[in-house]
Amino acid sequence: MNFARDVLTPDALTMVQTIARLGSFAAAAREMGLVPSALSYRVRQMEDSLDVLLFDRSSRQARLTAAGQELLNEGMRLLTDMDSIAHRIKRVATGWESQFTIVVDTVIHPTVIMDLCQHFYEDNPPTRLRVRDEALSGTLYALTSGQADLAIGVGLIENISPGLRFAEIGPMVKFVFAVSPMHPLASMPQPLSDALIRTYRAVAVADSIPQGNGITVGLLAGQDVFTVPSMKAKLDAQLRGMGAGFLPEPLARPFIERGELVECQVLRPQRSGQIAYAWRDSRHQSAAASGDRALQWWLTQLNHPKTRQALLGQAS
């Protein structure tokens, strides 16, 4: 008994394509170097296995049935996929990763990441990119747990585990306390005390680490908190007057200059933090030998000062 998987071979699909293109079993047999009876037998085997008719034999010309046309359409897609797989395997053998996962903290400018991805694909590598968002300690956790190959936007770099490498994206990032002009704190005497700030809702980005409680930044004990999934959402909430909190200065500055946010002075020490990117240490292997050419491509791009500035939303 013939099963569909046994007869739906690349050669069989090419045979169907040839018959359909030439419109004749005899002409297809000549082109393929077969006798017509052998070609007819192979087509009949396919039809028996699939329990359908692939060609309408009621006329002198071989015409595909609806089922035959569907087989041809899907068969050509499968042949294209097989060619693509063979190409990818060959390219991966030269040192490209089959898949490269980048985890990006929500403090990083997402448009710049997409620009880099577009630039990466322009080189036509065989690597499949996967980009995912994380926040706070969840960004580093994705890397240390093996879920990502590169983490962009890592904070608290002194806590990076052994076996990882990191590079600073730029100088220390200043955080400013900002509120909407309609928020009560915008019109109160400054500097603002913690006791006063505590009476109003804070907006905080949720730590995306899947284990434990994660970390909180800039919150006061007993303060009402509106928790959001990203820095972009935090900015949006504060623009709407839904709460107060610290924002990265490069992100907040354009809105402050347009009067959409008000920067407030506070009594507590000014917040600042170092933002970095991190990856697994492969210093003892060559790029080709370790199969990390995608990683090397990204590290090269991230080494450009203008790229680093853009990642933090800073003007070049």
BELRATA-V615135 format. One record per residue. RES is the residue in three letters. PSI is psi as a letter, one per 20 degrees, with the letter a starting at -180 (999 if undefined). OMEGA is omega in whole degrees, -180 to 180 (* if undefined). D_LAST is the distance of its C-alpha to the last C-alpha in Angstrom with 2 decimals. Layout:
# BELRATA-V615135
res:RES psi:PSI omega:OMEGA d_last:D_LAST
res:RES psi:PSI omega:OMEGA d_last:D_LAST
This chain:
# BELRATA-V615135
res:MET psi:p omega:179 d_last:69.18
res:ASN psi:p omega:177 d_last:65.89
res:PHE psi:q omega:-177 d_last:62.81
res:ALA psi:g omega:-177 d_last:59.92
res:ARG psi:h omega:180 d_last:57.56
res:ASP psi:h omega:-176 d_last:60.06
res:VAL psi:h omega:179 d_last:60.30
res:LEU psi:m omega:180 d_last:56.75
res:THR psi:r omega:176 d_last:55.64
res:PRO psi:h omega:179 d_last:53.20
res:ASP psi:g omega:-180 d_last:56.27
res:ALA psi:g omega:179 d_last:57.96
res:LEU psi:h omega:176 d_last:54.97
res:THR psi:h omega:179 d_last:54.70
res:MET psi:g omega:178 d_last:58.44
res:VAL psi:g omega:179 d_last:58.13
res:GLN psi:g omega:-178 d_last:55.34
res:THR psi:g omega:179 d_last:57.57
res:ILE psi:g omega:-179 d_last:60.60
res:ALA psi:h omega:-178 d_last:58.64
res:ARG psi:g omega:-177 d_last:57.12
res:LEU psi:h omega:178 d_last:60.49
res:GLY psi:j omega:-177 d_last:62.59
res:SER psi:p omega:175 d_last:65.38
res:PHE psi:g omega:-177 d_last:66.35
res:ALA psi:g omega:-180 d_last:68.24
res:ALA psi:g omega:179 d_last:65.40
res:ALA psi:h omega:179 d_last:62.95
res:ALA psi:g omega:179 d_last:65.51
res:ARG psi:g omega:-178 d_last:65.81
res:GLU psi:h omega:-177 d_last:62.07
res:MET psi:i omega:179 d_last:61.79
res:GLY psi:k omega:180 d_last:64.92
res:LEU psi:r omega:171 d_last:66.94
res:VAL psi:q omega:-177 d_last:70.30
res:PRO psi:h omega:-178 d_last:70.15
res:SER psi:h omega:179 d_last:72.13
res:ALA psi:g omega:179 d_last:69.62
res:LEU psi:g omega:179 d_last:66.73
res:SER psi:h omega:-180 d_last:68.67
res:TYR psi:g omega:-179 d_last:69.48
res:ARG psi:h omega:178 d_last:65.83
res:VAL psi:g omega:180 d_last:64.86
res:ARG psi:h omega:177 d_last:67.82
res:GLN psi:g omega:179 d_last:66.67
res:MET psi:g omega:-179 d_last:63.26
res:GLU psi:g omega:179 d_last:64.98
res:ASP psi:g omega:-178 d_last:67.39
res:SER psi:h omega:-179 d_last:64.68
res:LEU psi:i omega:-178 d_last:62.56
res:ASP psi:l omega:176 d_last:65.72
res:VAL psi:r omega:170 d_last:64.55
res:LEU psi:p omega:-179 d_last:65.31
res:LEU psi:h omega:-178 d_last:62.44
res:PHE psi:q omega:174 d_last:64.25
res:ASP psi:o omega:-176 d_last:66.72
res:ARG psi:j omega:-177 d_last:69.71
res:SER psi:i omega:178 d_last:71.84
res:SER psi:r omega:-180 d_last:71.06
res:ARG psi:h omega:-178 d_last:71.03
res:GLN psi:p omega:179 d_last:67.24
res:ALA psi:o omega:-180 d_last:65.26
res:ARG psi:p omega:179 d_last:63.04
res:LEU psi:p omega:169 d_last:60.74
res:THR psi:r omega:177 d_last:61.72
res:ALA psi:h omega:178 d_last:59.14
res:ALA psi:h omega:179 d_last:59.01
res:GLY psi:h omega:179 d_last:58.67
res:GLN psi:h omega:178 d_last:55.79
res:GLU psi:g omega:177 d_last:53.97
res:LEU psi:g omega:180 d_last:54.61
res:LEU psi:g omega:-180 d_last:53.29
res:ASN psi:g omega:-179 d_last:50.10
res:GLU psi:h omega:180 d_last:49.43
res:GLY psi:g omega:178 d_last:50.68
res:MET psi:h omega:177 d_last:48.23
res:ARG psi:g omega:179 d_last:45.40
res:LEU psi:g omega:179 d_last:46.78
res:LEU psi:h omega:177 d_last:47.11
res:THR psi:g omega:178 d_last:43.51
res:ASP psi:g omega:180 d_last:42.45
res:MET psi:g omega:176 d_last:44.63
res:ASP psi:g omega:-180 d_last:43.10
res:SER psi:g omega:178 d_last:39.62
res:ILE psi:g omega:179 d_last:40.75
res:ALA psi:h omega:179 d_last:42.26
res:HIS psi:g omega:-179 d_last:39.07
res:ARG psi:h omega:180 d_last:36.99
res:ILE psi:g omega:180 d_last:39.55
res:LYS psi:g omega:-179 d_last:39.47
res:ARG psi:h omega:179 d_last:35.69
res:VAL psi:h omega:179 d_last:35.63
res:ALA psi:i omega:179 d_last:38.24
res:THR psi:i omega:176 d_last:35.76
res:GLY psi:j omega:178 d_last:33.58
res:TRP psi:p omega:175 d_last:31.50
res:GLU psi:q omega:177 d_last:31.78
res:SER psi:h omega:176 d_last:33.72
res:GLN psi:q omega:-179 d_last:31.48
res:PHE psi:o omega:-176 d_last:28.21
res:THR psi:p omega:179 d_last:27.38
res:ILE psi:p omega:176 d_last:23.99
res:VAL psi:p omega:-172 d_last:24.06
res:VAL psi:p omega:177 d_last:21.00
res:ASP psi:q omega:-176 d_last:21.01
res:THR psi:i omega:176 d_last:20.60
res:VAL psi:i omega:-177 d_last:17.84
res:ILE psi:q omega:-179 d_last:15.50
res:HIS psi:o omega:-174 d_last:13.87
res:PRO psi:h omega:-179 d_last:16.70
res:THR psi:h omega:180 d_last:15.23
res:VAL psi:h omega:177 d_last:12.90
res:ILE psi:g omega:179 d_last:16.14
res:MET psi:h omega:176 d_last:18.04
res:ASP psi:g omega:179 d_last:15.75
res:LEU psi:g omega:178 d_last:16.35
res:CYS psi:g omega:179 d_last:20.02
res:GLN psi:g omega:178 d_last:20.32
res:HIS psi:h omega:179 d_last:18.98
res:PHE psi:g omega:-178 d_last:21.45
res:TYR psi:h omega:177 d_last:24.32
res:GLU psi:h omega:177 d_last:23.72
res:ASP psi:i omega:177 d_last:25.09
res:ASN psi:l omega:177 d_last:28.21
res:PRO psi:r omega:178 d_last:28.80
res:PRO psi:i omega:-174 d_last:31.89
res:THR psi:p omega:174 d_last:30.05
res:ARG psi:p omega:180 d_last:30.04
res:LEU psi:q omega:172 d_last:26.94
res:ARG psi:p omega:-179 d_last:27.48
res:VAL psi:p omega:179 d_last:24.76
res:ARG psi:q omega:-180 d_last:25.87
res:ASP psi:q omega:171 d_last:24.59
res:GLU psi:r omega:180 d_last:25.72
res:ALA psi:q omega:177 d_last:25.23
res:LEU psi:c omega:-175 d_last:25.62
res:SER psi:i omega:177 d_last:28.18
res:GLY psi:h omega:179 d_last:28.86
res:THR psi:g omega:180 d_last:25.69
res:LEU psi:h omega:-179 d_last:27.02
res:TYR psi:h omega:-180 d_last:30.55
res:ALA psi:h omega:179 d_last:29.81
res:LEU psi:g omega:-176 d_last:28.87
res:THR psi:h omega:180 d_last:31.73
res:SER psi:j omega:178 d_last:34.23
res:GLY psi:j omega:-180 d_last:33.51
res:GLN psi:i omega:-178 d_last:32.22
res:ALA psi:q omega:179 d_last:28.81
res:ASP psi:h omega:-178 d_last:27.56
res:LEU psi:p omega:178 d_last:23.98
res:ALA psi:p omega:-178 d_last:22.71
res:ILE psi:p omega:-179 d_last:19.07
res:GLY psi:k omega:-179 d_last:18.51
res:VAL psi:p omega:174 d_last:21.48
res:GLY psi:r omega:178 d_last:22.21
res:LEU psi:l omega:-171 d_last:24.94
res:ILE psi:i omega:178 d_last:24.38
res:GLU psi:i omega:-178 d_last:27.43
res:ASN psi:j omega:-179 d_last:29.57
res:ILE psi:p omega:-175 d_last:28.59
res:SER psi:q omega:173 d_last:31.86
res:PRO psi:q omega:-179 d_last:33.19
res:GLY psi:i omega:176 d_last:32.61
res:LEU psi:q omega:175 d_last:28.94
res:ARG psi:q omega:180 d_last:25.90
res:PHE psi:q omega:174 d_last:22.53
res:ALA psi:p omega:-179 d_last:19.14
res:GLU psi:p omega:177 d_last:16.72
res:ILE psi:h omega:179 d_last:13.52
res:GLY psi:a omega:177 d_last:12.01
res:PRO psi:r omega:180 d_last:13.66
res:MET psi:p omega:180 d_last:16.24
res:VAL psi:p omega:178 d_last:15.30
res:LYS psi:p omega:175 d_last:17.10
res:PHE psi:p omega:-179 d_last:19.31
res:VAL psi:q omega:177 d_last:20.63
res:PHE psi:o omega:-174 d_last:24.01
res:ALA psi:q omega:178 d_last:23.80
res:VAL psi:r omega:174 d_last:26.46
res:SER psi:q omega:177 d_last:27.20
res:PRO psi:h omega:-180 d_last:28.65
res:MET psi:i omega:-178 d_last:31.90
res:HIS psi:q omega:-179 d_last:32.12
res:PRO psi:h omega:-178 d_last:34.84
res:LEU psi:h omega:-177 d_last:32.65
res:ALA psi:h omega:-176 d_last:30.43
res:SER psi:j omega:-178 d_last:33.38
res:MET psi:q omega:-180 d_last:34.90
res:PRO psi:q omega:-179 d_last:35.06
res:GLN psi:q omega:6 d_last:32.33
res:PRO psi:q omega:-178 d_last:31.66
res:LEU psi:p omega:179 d_last:32.77
res:SER psi:q omega:176 d_last:35.14
res:ASP psi:h omega:-179 d_last:35.29
res:ALA psi:h omega:179 d_last:38.74
res:LEU psi:g omega:-179 d_last:37.42
res:ILE psi:h omega:-177 d_last:34.42
res:ARG psi:h omega:-177 d_last:36.85
res:THR psi:i omega:-180 d_last:38.82
res:TYR psi:q omega:-177 d_last:36.06
res:ARG psi:p omega:174 d_last:34.70
res:ALA psi:q omega:173 d_last:31.57
res:VAL psi:p omega:-176 d_last:29.26
res:ALA psi:q omega:176 d_last:28.55
res:VAL psi:p omega:180 d_last:27.09
res:ALA psi:p omega:174 d_last:29.93
res:ASP psi:p omega:-174 d_last:29.84
res:SER psi:j omega:179 d_last:30.39
res:ILE psi:p omega:-174 d_last:32.36
res:PRO psi:i omega:-177 d_last:35.73
res:GLN psi:p omega:179 d_last:37.86
res:GLY psi:a omega:-177 d_last:38.51
res:ASN psi:i omega:-179 d_last:37.00
res:GLY psi:a omega:-179 d_last:33.47
res:ILE psi:q omega:173 d_last:31.58
res:THR psi:q omega:-176 d_last:30.90
res:VAL psi:p omega:173 d_last:28.27
res:GLY psi:j omega:-179 d_last:28.72
res:LEU psi:q omega:179 d_last:32.04
res:LEU psi:q omega:-180 d_last:35.19
res:ALA psi:p omega:178 d_last:38.68
res:GLY psi:j omega:-178 d_last:40.56
res:GLN psi:p omega:174 d_last:37.62
res:ASP psi:p omega:-174 d_last:37.63
res:VAL psi:p omega:170 d_last:34.78
res:PHE psi:o omega:-175 d_last:33.35
res:THR psi:p omega:-177 d_last:31.96
res:VAL psi:r omega:-172 d_last:29.46
res:PRO psi:i omega:-174 d_last:28.21
res:SER psi:r omega:177 d_last:24.41
res:MET psi:h omega:177 d_last:21.59
res:LYS psi:g omega:178 d_last:21.17
res:ALA psi:h omega:178 d_last:24.89
res:LYS psi:g omega:177 d_last:24.70
res:LEU psi:g omega:-179 d_last:22.19
res:ASP psi:g omega:-179 d_last:24.51
res:ALA psi:g omega:-179 d_last:27.54
res:GLN psi:h omega:174 d_last:26.27
res:LEU psi:h omega:180 d_last:25.26
res:ARG psi:i omega:-179 d_last:28.88
res:GLY psi:j omega:-176 d_last:30.31
res:MET psi:i omega:180 d_last:31.81
res:GLY psi:a omega:-178 d_last:30.90
res:ALA psi:r omega:176 d_last:28.76
res:GLY psi:r omega:180 d_last:26.57
res:PHE psi:q omega:176 d_last:23.47
res:LEU psi:q omega:175 d_last:20.11
res:PRO psi:p omega:-176 d_last:16.81
res:GLU psi:g omega:178 d_last:15.12
res:PRO psi:h omega:179 d_last:11.72
res:LEU psi:g omega:-174 d_last:14.14
res:ALA psi:h omega:-171 d_last:16.53
res:ARG psi:g omega:180 d_last:14.66
res:PRO psi:h omega:-179 d_last:14.42
res:PHE psi:h omega:176 d_last:18.11
res:ILE psi:g omega:-179 d_last:19.10
res:GLU psi:h omega:179 d_last:17.81
res:ARG psi:i omega:179 d_last:19.80
res:GLY psi:j omega:180 d_last:22.77
res:GLU psi:i omega:173 d_last:23.07
res:LEU psi:q omega:176 d_last:22.88
res:VAL psi:p omega:176 d_last:24.28
res:GLU psi:p omega:-179 d_last:23.00
res:CYS psi:q omega:173 d_last:26.19
res:GLN psi:p omega:-178 d_last:27.08
res:VAL psi:q omega:-178 d_last:29.24
res:LEU psi:h omega:-178 d_last:31.77
res:ARG psi:q omega:179 d_last:30.70
res:PRO psi:q omega:-180 d_last:28.23
res:GLN psi:p omega:180 d_last:24.57
res:ARG psi:q omega:172 d_last:23.28
res:SER psi:q omega:-179 d_last:20.49
res:GLY psi:q omega:178 d_last:20.10
res:GLN psi:p omega:179 d_last:18.71
res:ILE psi:p omega:-176 d_last:17.33
res:ALA psi:r omega:168 d_last:18.10
res:TYR psi:q omega:-173 d_last:19.26
res:ALA psi:q omega:179 d_last:22.85
res:TRP psi:r omega:-180 d_last:25.32
res:ARG psi:q omega:-177 d_last:28.91
res:ASP psi:o omega:177 d_last:29.82
res:SER psi:k omega:-176 d_last:31.08
res:ARG psi:h omega:-175 d_last:30.88
res:HIS psi:j omega:179 d_last:34.51
res:GLN psi:q omega:174 d_last:34.30
res:SER psi:q omega:-178 d_last:32.96
res:ALA psi:g omega:-177 d_last:30.66
res:ALA psi:g omega:-176 d_last:33.52
res:ALA psi:h omega:-175 d_last:36.16
res:SER psi:i omega:179 d_last:34.39
res:GLY psi:l omega:-177 d_last:33.21
res:ASP psi:k omega:-178 d_last:29.59
res:ARG psi:h omega:175 d_last:27.82
res:ALA psi:g omega:177 d_last:25.81
res:LEU psi:g omega:-179 d_last:24.69
res:GLN psi:h omega:178 d_last:23.81
res:TRP psi:g omega:-178 d_last:21.75
res:TRP psi:h omega:179 d_last:19.68
res:LEU psi:h omega:178 d_last:19.38
res:THR psi:g omega:179 d_last:18.16
res:GLN psi:g omega:-178 d_last:15.35
res:LEU psi:i omega:179 d_last:14.44
res:ASN psi:i omega:-180 d_last:14.48
res:HIS psi:p omega:-178 d_last:11.33
res:PRO psi:h omega:-179 d_last:8.59
res:LYS psi:h omega:178 d_last:5.86
res:THR psi:g omega:180 d_last:8.71
res:ARG psi:g omega:178 d_last:9.37
res:GLN psi:g omega:-178 d_last:6.32
res:ALA psi:h omega:-180 d_last:7.10
res:LEU psi:h omega:-180 d_last:10.67
res:LEU psi:j omega:178 d_last:10.64
res:GLY psi:k omega:-179 d_last:9.23
res:GLN psi:q omega:176 d_last:6.38
res:ALA psi:q omega:-180 d_last:3.80
res:SER psi:999 omega:* d_last:0.00
